Each structure stands twice: as structure tokens, then as C-alpha cells.
């Protein structure tokens, strides 16, 4: 169970870090379509991986009473990425819209 907790936190951290790097690259390279496409594929794959891992953690919460608190914390960390991703989406939409008006 400790491996599941560690892996959940690791995936959440990597998703946050890679998403932030891709956003920074997208803005730095003046909204490059290549980086935009890469970001789209990253978001799609991160959504699938994080959803599966979150589901496994949620099932483990029901089964393993000994590690329930740690598993809940891990799920919370994973859920924390959702508002960050929405903020990044807002930034991208605003940047693209701002660029298209000029």
C-alpha cells in the first residue's frame, strides 16, 4: 500500500511539473502550435493516468483501513491538480484570444 501512496503522489507531482513546463514553453515560444499539440496529448494522457490511479486509490481507501488517512491525503493531492489545470486552461485561452485580436 505504501507503493500506491508513493506512486500517487509521484504522478500528481509529475503531472503538475510537466504541465507547468509545457505552459511556460507555450507562452515563451509565442503560442507554438507544436507545443500546443504536445500539451493537448499530455493533458489527454495525464487525465487517463491520473483518473485510473485516483480510482485505484479510492478503492484502496475502502479496503485498507490501516492506510486510509494517507490514501485520502494522496487523493487530495491528486485532486489539487484540477483547479491548477483549469487555471492553466484559462491562461492559454486568454493568451490565444489576446494574440488573435491584434
C-alpha positions as CSV (number, residue, x, y, z in Angstrom):
1,X,0.0,0.0,0.0
2,X,2.9,2.3,0.6
3,X,3.9,1.9,-3.0
4,X,0.5,3.0,-4.1
5,X,0.6,6.1,-1.9
6,X,4.1,7.0,-3.2
7,X,3.2,6.4,-6.8
8,X,0.0,8.5,-6.5
9,X,2.0,11.4,-5.1
10,X,4.7,11.0,-7.7
11,X,2.3,11.0,-10.6
12,X,0.5,14.1,-9.2
13,X,3.8,15.9,-8.8
14,X,5.0,14.9,-12.3
15,X,1.7,16.0,-13.9
16,X,1.9,19.3,-12.2
17,X,5.5,19.8,-13.1
18,X,5.2,18.8,-16.8
19,X,2.0,20.8,-17.2
20,X,3.7,23.9,-15.8
21,X,6.8,23.4,-18.1
22,X,4.6,22.9,-21.1
23,X,2.6,26.1,-20.3
24,X,5.8,28.1,-19.8
25,X,7.1,26.8,-23.1
26,X,3.9,27.5,-24.9
27,X,3.9,31.1,-23.7
28,X,7.6,31.6,-24.2
29,X,7.6,30.4,-27.8
30,X,4.7,32.7,-28.7
31,X,2.0,30.1,-28.7
32,X,3.8,27.5,-30.8
33,X,1.3,25.0,-32.4
34,X,3.8,22.2,-31.9
35,X,3.9,22.8,-28.1
36,X,0.2,23.3,-28.1
37,X,-0.3,19.9,-29.7
38,X,2.2,18.3,-27.3
39,X,0.3,19.9,-24.4
40,X,-3.0,18.5,-25.7
41,X,-1.6,15.0,-25.9
42,X,-0.1,15.4,-22.4
43,X,-3.4,16.6,-20.9
44,X,-5.2,13.7,-22.5
45,X,-2.8,11.0,-21.3
46,X,-2.4,12.7,-17.8
47,X,-6.2,12.7,-17.5
48,X,-6.4,9.0,-18.2
49,X,-3.4,8.0,-15.9
50,X,-4.5,10.3,-13.1
51,X,-8.1,9.1,-13.3
52,X,-7.1,5.4,-13.2
53,X,-4.7,6.0,-10.3
54,X,-7.3,8.0,-8.4
55,X,-9.8,5.2,-8.8
56,X,-7.4,2.7,-7.5
57,X,-6.6,4.9,-4.5
58,X,-10.4,5.4,-3.9
59,X,-10.9,1.6,-3.9
60,X,-7.9,1.1,-1.6
61,X,-9.4,3.6,0.9
62,X,-12.4,1.3,1.2
63,X,-10.3,-1.8,1.6
64,X,-7.3,-0.8,3.7
65,X,-8.3,0.8,7.0
66,X,-4.7,1.0,8.2
67,X,-3.5,3.4,5.5
68,X,-6.8,5.2,5.0
69,X,-5.6,8.6,6.1
70,X,-2.5,8.5,3.8
71,X,-4.6,7.4,0.9
72,X,-7.1,10.2,1.5
73,X,-4.2,12.7,1.5
74,X,-2.9,11.2,-1.7
75,X,-6.3,11.6,-3.4
76,X,-6.4,15.2,-2.1
77,X,-3.1,15.9,-3.7
78,X,-4.2,14.4,-6.9
79,X,-7.4,16.5,-6.9
80,X,-5.4,19.6,-6.2
81,X,-4.2,19.4,-9.9
82,X,-7.7,20.0,-11.2
83,X,-8.0,23.7,-10.3
84,X,-4.5,24.3,-11.4
85,X,-5.2,22.7,-14.8
86,X,-8.3,24.9,-15.1
87,X,-6.2,28.0,-14.3
88,X,-3.7,27.0,-17.0
89,X,-6.5,26.5,-19.5
90,X,-7.8,30.0,-18.7
91,X,-4.3,31.4,-19.2
92,X,-4.0,29.7,-22.6
93,X,-7.4,30.8,-23.8
94,X,-6.7,34.3,-22.7
95,X,-3.3,34.4,-24.4
96,X,-4.6,33.0,-27.6
97,X,-7.5,35.3,-27.6
98,X,-5.3,38.3,-26.8
99,X,-3.0,37.4,-29.6
100,X,-5.8,37.0,-32.2
101,X,-7.2,40.5,-31.6
102,X,-4.0,42.2,-32.7
